[in-house]
Every structure is written in C-alpha cells, then in structure tokens.
Amino acid sequence: MDEIKYNSNIDYGTPKSESTKQVTLTIDDREITVPDGVSIMHAAAVAGVMVPKLCATDSLEPFGSCRLCLVEIEGRRGYPASCTTPVAEGLKVHTQTPKLADIRRGTMELYISDHPLDCLTCATNGDCELQDMAGAVGLREVRYGYDGENHLNSVKDETNPYFTFDPSKCIVCSRCVRACEETQGTFALTISGRGFESKVSAGNKDFLDSECVSCGACVQACPTATLIEKTVVEAGTPEHSVTTTCAYCGVGCSFDAEMKGEQVVRMTPSKNGGANHGHSCVKGRFAWGYATHKDRITTPMIRKSIKDPWQQVGWDEAISYAASELTRIQKQYGSDAIGGITSSRCTNEEVYVTQKLIRAVFGVNNVDTCARVCHSPTGYGLKQTLGESAGTQTFDSVMHSDVIFIIGANPTDGHPVFASQMKRRLREGAKLIIADPREIDLVANSPHIRADYHLKLRPGTNVALVSALAHVIVTEGLVQEAFVKERCEWDSFVEWRDFVAKPENSPEALSAELGVDAETIRAAARMYATGGNAAIYYGLGVTEHSQGSTTVMGIANLAMATANIGREGVGVNPLRGQNNVQGSCDMGSMPHEFPGYRHVADDATRALFESAWGRPLSKEPGLRIPNMLDEASEGNFKALYCVGEDIVQSDPNTQHVTHALENMECVIVQDLFLNETAMFAHVFFPGASFLEKSGTFTNAERRISPVRRVMRPKNGYEDWEVTAKLSEALGYPMQYSHASEIMDEIAALTPTFRGVSFKKLDEMGSVQWPCDDQHPDGTPIMHIDAFVRGKGKFFVTQYVPTTEKVNAKFPLILTTGRILSQYNVGAQTRRTHNTAWHPEDILEIHPHDAEERGIKEGDWVGIVSRAGETVLRAKITERVQAGVVYTTFHHPESGANVITTDNSDWATNCPEFKVTAVQVSRVSQLSDWQKHYKTFSEAQIAFAGKKAEATKVN
C-alpha cells in the first residue's frame, strides 16, 4: 500500500492515525485503504470526498456536535457522525443521499436562524466555513424569523489588542474551547450555560483579563467571524501567502505570511511546520507589527562623535565612511584593534558573511556572537562529552518521554509552542521533575499538570544538585553499565563514578547548600533513572552561571549513565533562547571556530577556507565579547561592527559596556531601530526585518528552516547585502547574487551542512543537520549507534560555589529571566501591542523579604549590587523563595543589567546573570543611572530625528 500523500491545504476533519494496520472500505462506491483508527470523515477526505462539517478540524480530536457530517452505513441503523465513527474493514459508506441532504439543510437552517446575515460586510466574507457549508448543503431559505429569543445583540469583546470576539456570530461548535485545551493547554475557555444559554466564555472575564495567553489557537480554529484578527477586519481578506520562519525564540515556528500585495494581513502557523505543527504563540502569531513601526530607521546615518547629531546620508557615503574609518584604524592600531559581533536574530547566511568579513578582510578571528551571553556553555559542554555542540533530539521526541526533567528553563514563557506539546505529553501521564529556584508556570499555573518533584534549589547550586542526583544513581546501582561499557570511555566513567560516590556528594551532605530536602533529591533521581524514557530540557538557568559549562557536562553525564540518549523520548535538550542561537554558532561566529565547530588552529580546516576565500587566515583564536570590551576600556580595541545585537542592554555590567564603547573610535551598528548600543555608534546601517529577507534559521533541535522574503526591504537591502557592500569597499568583493548562493558555499565548506540547499528546503520544508551523504534527509535524533566523538566521555564536575556571595550589605540573590509576551531586549515586542501584558520590568520579592523592608505591592524599590543600582516596581509573590528576588530585562530603562556583575563561566565567559547579590529598599526616585539614561537616550533619539517614547517613571 502506497503511503497517503497529504495536502496541507485540505482539512481532513480529524487527525491522522499512526497505526501500521490498514483498513479497506468503500465510500460512495470508491474503495479506499487507510490506516486503522482514522475516522470515516478522514478516510472520505483522503478519497477526495469532502463531508460537510463545522465542529471538526484535523488539528483537534473529533467532537461530533455540529451534526452536519452524518453519513449512512449499510447494515447499520441511524445516521452516525462521520467524524466520531472510526473506519472498519468492509464498511460501505454513503455520504450523499436525499435523506442526508434533508437533515443537513435542516441543521444548517437552525444555525443560520440565529446568525447575523451580514455576509457582504463581514470581515470573513469568502473565508468563512459557515458560509461555505451553507452552500455545500444547498441551503436556499431560512423559514425561522428573528422574532423569538436569539443572540444577535450580544456584545463584542474588543479587549484583546489582536483579535475580537463577537458572540453574535458564534455557533457554539466548541472548536475554540478544544483548541485552548488540546493544542495550547491553557484551558482558558469554556462553554458556560446549557442548551440555548450555551456560550463561549473566557472564565466570565474579558479576554484581556482572562487566563488566555493570546496564542491564536482559538482564532485559528474558529469557523466563523466570531474570533477574528483585527488586522483582517481592518485590511480585508489576504490574496496570497508566503511560508517563512518566525524570528523570535528558538522553537523556529513555520508561518504563512498572508498578504495583500506587500502588506502583511496576518501570520498563520503552518500545518507543515516541523517544529510547531500549526500552533503558535502571541509573539509569532501577532507581534510582527514592529517590522513597519514608525521607529524603524531606514536611512544610513554617520557622525564623527557620539556627542554629535546624526547625519542622514546615502548608502554609498555611509559604506565609504565606515570602510575608510576601519582602514584607518587597522593601519594605525593593527588588525587586533578591530572585531565584529553577530546576532542570533540574523540568518545563517548573514552570520556567515559577517564572520567571513572579519576573518578574510581583517585577518583576525575577533568575531563573537550573543550566544556568548546565553548558550556558549552548551557548545562547550556538549562538545566535550558527546562530541557535538547541539541538542540531541527533535521536539516531537517529547511525546515518547515517560519522565521530563526541566532544569533552569521556563518553557511556557521562553518556548511556548514547544511547551504546549510538552504539556500535552504531561497530561497523557508523563512524570515531571523541575529544578528551579522559582515557581515557573508549569509548577504554579498549568491546569491538569502537576510536578512530581519541584527541586527549589538556591541560585548558583546547579552543579551540587547534579552531583547529588548522580550520587544516588551510582550508589543505588541505577547505572546502565552495559550501555556505558559499549558506548562510553570506561576510564572516564570510573573516575566520574568514584567521584560522585563520595559522601560529600550525597543529597544529605549537599541538602543544606541546595536548600532541598535530601529524600526529595533521592526520589527525583530514582524517577529519572528508572521511570522509562527520561529527557532533560535545560535553559539559561543552567548556562548563565559561573559553572554553566560544568552543569552542562554534568547533565550529559546523567544521560549517559542512565542510557537516556540515542533514541526517541530521551536526550539532552538545550532550549535555545533566540531564533538562531544554534545557527549563529554553527556558522563560525565564535572566535576559536570556523563554521561547523572546527578550530581555527587546525591546519587542514584553515587551508580549506583559505583556498575558498582566497586570503590567508589567522590560526590564533580571537577576542570574545568580554575581551573586546576589556581591551576597549584599556584603549587597545578601537572598532566594532555590530550586526543585529544590542550589547548595552543584553550584556552584564552595563556601565562597563558603555565605557568600553565610549572608548572606541568607530562603532558600526546595523539594526532595525536606534537601539541602546546605537546610542554609542558612529555609523548606523539600517537593517532588514525577517519579512524583508531570504535565508535560513536553525532552531534548538538543529532544524534548518527557510526564511522567505515577503516584501521589499524598507532600507533598500537585505542585511547580507550590506555586509557584502562593506566588504567590497574594503577591497574584498563577495560575489553573491542571492542568499541561496551563500548557503551553497556553506554547504561546500561545512560537512554537517553538505546536503543543505534552498532547493532541498523548498522540497522538504525543513531539515535537521547533520544533513550529508550519509543522512540526505537530515538527522532528527543524534548519537543513535555511536556518539559523534566516538565514545561518550564522562567529566568530573566538582561543585565550586560562586564568588558572588550574599552578606549583610547585599543579603538577597537576584536572578533574571523572561516573560511570555516580551522577547529578549524587547526591541521588537516593545513596539507591538504586547506591552498590554508587560509594560515594564518588575521585581518579584517574597512576602517575608518585603515585610522586613516595609515594601508594599507596587512600591518603587531600589536594587543595589556591587556593580550598580536601579529602580523597579515591586511585586510581592511567593513564586520566589525568601532570600531571592527576580526580574526580567525586556525594557532598557529598567537597567536590569546595570546591576549584574562581570562574573562568568570558567570555560566560556558566559555571564553569571542568574546570581547577583543585592539589597532592596523602598525609594521615591529614579537611580542616578536611570536619570542619566533618560537624558542621554532622549538626546540620542532626538539626534536621529525621532520622538522619544520611553516609558516614564511617575
């Protein structure tokens, strides 16, 4: 039997079946063979027979409420719903008979009798399933008038900034409610009342004030104009679409940009998206308006000094000025005085040409990326233990997990679409272990989900926790020795085993340091080691520590020791923060590695790139971002080309960063907006949004997905073209005519990308590297038969407490994180309606700590650290433990990184954002830094001819 070829443009009514058993039946005299377990409706659609439906859609489980999809089955009484009736061998089904037609028309007549007949002026006219089904069943008249009770005067809910809810058009099909439950897992919607009184309710609240997270699943599922995007109401029905990839988090959702000419009308999640399968979050679904925001800088600007006003110039003049300054500085100070920073918001192709510019034109390896301040310990730790600097699984692998261990990650806020899939697996019965100092939403606010163990450890003690877990696994005989002997270096295992077995690594010995009960640690370790397929998911709460790399290696040790690697449902899974953190590292934007994680000192690799690029290349590792800033502060580093990155807001110890930038003679910033780093720039190259460029992003599961241009760049050029123009002005032409040619070069020079091309991505939609001759269709699961490095290697992970200590002057620990509605430094999301949910960064503080300091809800509080001070509004909550305070860093005026210190990971210099000793007290005015920032930023924005719209502290 040939595999069924599904068409993403067809709604098959009910989901596919994974069964390998085949069933043959007859539908309208057509014989069809389908997998056992599918519905008659689904089988009919496969056969090309579309049964009328309203409550059914193939993204949701069958429901059987609308009564339009009734069919006749020979030998059976009645008229069963085709959506809830499974196929069976030999069935003879009729979908079109006079009696069925009569029933369907009568049912549709009842729907229309309580529905506004305003189709010509309705925003979904021509794109409405109710309208389509009225035509499909042949409804030509409605015999019932509007004299009796009806819902036609129901009041609209316009509170959500992105969509409207019009209950007068609701047919109570429950698709929105089911989407909120099954797809999103928030359970914010319900059907309240019974019979005629039944209605969709957001918990008897307005949508904005409800538990709704604005993921758009309800809007996507609605078959009428009840739930509809406000952009569609305003702009009308789109006329074409282009599939592209979201430019927010590391999930890498696929979207159809639905367009009218070059105007985006809406972004709808693609059913074919390998990472998202038709789901979305509030950012990707709705927060794309920044691309056309009035704050966009679209004209190049230059100035001699950061104290001067910006001068708007043409591209040729801006490029020529930047090139002349870089040439001058190189001649005056040497090549070591120049470097570049790439961004995880850029495409693979843009990152590649930027690092090529630094290496081939300036002859140095002074190139780094924002992964330095988030996931560089992942690259180091996994490379050392497993042999590859990337996660081991596909996201879908979680559906085969029996135990899910989340450490230092907040998936519902940071990676919400994957979190919805994870929650679905947890509702199915998978066990959950969470290690986090704070009660994340999976602990505090996820219906029908319960964490079996919440290890509420103290910030900075991750390595101690991993050692304690390992101690239990080793001393209680839970190691899978057969796997270890076959797949790992035995000597390294023995050394690790003997180390973790020491009494000082026991849960009892470390309990006081961790702040977690010893027996709870033991129980969690047993569950992970013996509970079946166990998967570890971790985030910045692991990597952004002084021992970030150590913890990553410790996590890999746990997975190898318990054989939880190399198959579905297990693995070591870093949740990458930004859309292309994985890709920016893959593309060689670290100062010690060429594309493909090959060291610059390797002669063969260097010779390969020298031959391709036609220039001699340095074998000396270059400067990391912290090194560049330190050297600039000392007066030795003079020029920086910063593409798509905002180090002033995102990097630690803001005042050190700004001092370094002030010492430079030529700072070139290439971005969409005049960001905080651009305040210290001498050249501003306007960037292109993800909607204005072609290229690829690589997500947290190594999935390479196409970014397709849907409109012309407002600045005139895609970002790679700007870099290529700068390179040409410096005497090194880059002969590319399209981003696809850059990928062709990447594939030719990078073994893991050997089989990747734009053509393949057009054919397959996406592909996970390694994609080469041995894996032409990519590699969803890594390390199946052997580790990339050959044998897995265990590392001793000695716990070394951070030097950032609390004391009488700084008695609290500040830790930082993200929130669902905002993204990273907020440059994009702050310019959308997402500010309705998070208009400012706030400080979470435990009631005990607040009471000690006389702090009440909403008070302004000063936070002082060894590095600096800032002022935030207080939120009193038990989600943080006593002795710990928490904030986000999405708003520049909050100054969250003014107070973080220079402490960093021992191996990678990843900053220790998660542990800063602070004191908190009530205040009545801004900090000195915030006053300076307010004055300086307003002046800078005025220089650019823009109006300041910074949030004011009243």
C-alpha positions, 0 to 999 in steps of 0.5 A: 500500500502506497503511503497517503500523500497529504495536502496541507491545504485540505482539512481532513476533519480529524487527525491522522492515525499512526497505526501500521494496520490498514483498513479497506472500505468503500465510500460512495462506491470508491474503495479506499485503504487507510490506516486503522483508527482514522475516522470515516470523515478522514478516510472520505477526505483522503478519497477526495470526498469532502463531508460537510462539517463545522465542529471538526478540524484535523488539528483537534480530536473529533467532537461530533456536535455540529451534526452536519457530517452524518453519513449512512452505513449499510447494515447499520441503523441511524445516521452516525457522525462521520467524524466520531465513527472510526473506519472498519474493514468492509464498511460501505459508506454513503455520504450523499443521499436525499435523506442526508441532504434533508437533515443537513439543510435542516441543521444548517437552517437552525444555525443560520436562524440565529446568525447575523446575515451580514455576509457582504460586510463581514470581515470573513466574507469568502473565508468563512466555513459557515458560509461555505457549508451553507452552500455545500448543503444547498441551503436556499431559505431560512423559514425561522424569523428573528422574532423569538429569543436569539443572540444577535445583540450580544456584545463584542469583546474588543479587549484583546489588542489582536483579535475580537470576539463577537458572540453574535456570530458564534455557533457554539461548535466548541472548536475554540474551547478544544483548541485552548485545551488540546493544542495550547493547554491553557484551558482558558475557555469554556462553554458556560450555560446549557442548551440555548444559554450555551456560550463561549466564555473566557472564565466570565472575564474579558479576554484581556483579563482572562487566563488566555495567553493570546496564542491564536489557537482559538482564532485559528480554529474558529469557523466563523467571524466570531474570533477574528484578527483585527488586522483582517477586519481592518485590511480585508481578506489576504490574496496570497501567502508566503511560508517563512520562519518566525524570528523570535525564540528558538522553537523556529515556528513555520508561518504563512505570511498572508498578504495583500500585495506587500502588506502583511494581513496576518501570520498563520502557523503552518500545518507543515511546520516541523517544529510547531505543527500549526500552533503558535504563540502571541509573539509569532502569531501577532507581534510582527507589527514592529517590522513597519513601526514608525521607529524603524530607521531606514536611512544610513546615518554617520557622525564623527562623535557620539556627542554629535547629531546624526547625519542622514546620508546615502548608502554609498557615503555611509559604506565609504565612511565606515570602510575608510574609518576601519582602514584607518584604524587597522593601519594605525592600531593593527588588525587586533584593534578591530572585531565584529559581533553577530546576532542570533536574530540574523540568518545563517547566511548573514552570520556567515558573511559577517564572520567571513568579513572579519576573518578574510578582510581583517585577518583576525578571528575577533568575531563573537556572537550573543550566544556568548551571553546565553548558550556558549556553555552548551557548545562547550559542554556538549562538545566535550562529552558527546562530541557535538555542540547541539541538542540531541533530539527533535521536539516531537521526541517529547511525546515518547518521554515517560519522565521530563526533567526541566532544569533552569528553563521556563518553557511556557514563557521562553518556548511556548509552542514547544511547551504546549506539546510538552504539556500535552505529553504531561497530561497523557501521564508523563512524570515531571521533575523541575529544578528551579529556584522559582515557581515557573508556570508549569509548577504554579499555573498549568491546569491538569499538570502537576510536578512530581518533584519541584527541586527549589534549589538556591541560585548558583547550586546547579552543579551540587544538585547534579552531583547529588542526583548522580550520587544516588544513581551510582550508589543505588546501582541505577547505572546502565553499565552495559550501555556505558561499557559499549558506548562510553570511555570506561576510564572516564566513567570510573573516575566520574563514578568514584567521584560522585560516590563520595559522601560529600556528594550525597543529597544529605551532605549537599541538602543544606547548600541546595536548600532541598530536602535530601529524600526529595533529591533521592526520589527525583533521581530514582524517577529519572533513572528508572521511570522509562524514557527520561529527557532533560530540557535545560535553559539559561538557568543552567548556562548563565552561571559561573559553572554553566559549562560544568552543569552542562557536562554534568547533565550529559553525564546523567544521560549517559549513565542512565542510557537516556540518549540515542533514541526517541523520548530521551536526550539532552535538550538545550532550549535555545533562547533566540531564533538562531542561537544554534545557527549563529554558532554553527556558522563560525561566529565564535572566535576559536571556530570556523563554521561547523565547530572546527578550530581555527588552529587546525591546519587542514580546516584553515587551508580549506577556507583559505583556498575558498576565500582566497586570503590567508587566515589567522590560526590564533583564536580571537577576542570574545565579547568580554575581551573586546570590551576589556581591551576597549576600556584599556584603549587597545580595541578601537572598532566594532561592527555590530550586526543585529545585537544590542550589547548595552542592554543584553550584556552584564555590567552595563556601565562597563559596556558603555565605557568600553564603547565610549572608548572606541573610535568607530562603532558600526551598528546595523539594526532595525531601530536606534537601539541602546548600543546605537546610542554609542555608534558612529555609523548606523546601517539600517537593517532588514526585518525577517519579512524583508529577507531570504535565508535560513534559521536553525532552531534548538533541535538543529532544524534548518528552516527557510526564511522567505522574503515577503516584501521589499526591504524598507532600507533598500537591502537585505542585511547580507547585502550590506555586509557584502557592500562593506566588504567590497569597499574594503577591497574584498568583493563577495560575489553573491547574487542571492542568499541561496548562493551563500548557503551553497558555499556553506554547504561546500565548506561545512560537512554537517551542512553538505546536503543543505540547499534552498532547493532541498528546503523548498522540497522538504520544508525543513531539515535537521543537520547533520544533513550529508551523504550519509543522512540526505534527509537530515538527522532528527535524533543524534548519537543513535549507534555511536556518539559523534566523538566516538565514545561518550566521555564522562567529566568530573564536575566538582561543585565550586560555589560562586564568588558572588556571595550574599552578606549583610550589605547585599543579603538577597540573590537576584536572578533574571529571566523572561516573560511570555509576551516580551522577547529578549531586549524587547526591541521588537515586542516593545513596539507591538501591542504586547506591552498590554501584558508587560509594560515594564520590568518588575521585581518579584520579592517574597512576602517575608523579604518585603515585610522586613523592608516595609515594601508594599505591592507596587512600591518603587524599590531600589536594587543595589549590587556591587556593580550598580543600582536601579529602580523597579516596581515591586511585586510581592509573590511567593513564586520566589523563595525568601532570600531571592528576588527576580526580574526580567530585562525586556525594557532598557530603562529598567537597567536590569543589567546595570546591576549584574556583575562581570562574573562568568563561566570558567570555560566560556565567559558566559555571564553569571546573570542568574546570581547577583547579590543585592539589597532592596529598599523602598525609594521615591526616585529614579537611580542616578543611572536611570536619570542619566539614561533618560537624558542621554537616550532622549538626546540620542533619539532626538539626534536621529530625528525621532520622538522619544517614547520611553516609558516614564517613571511617575 
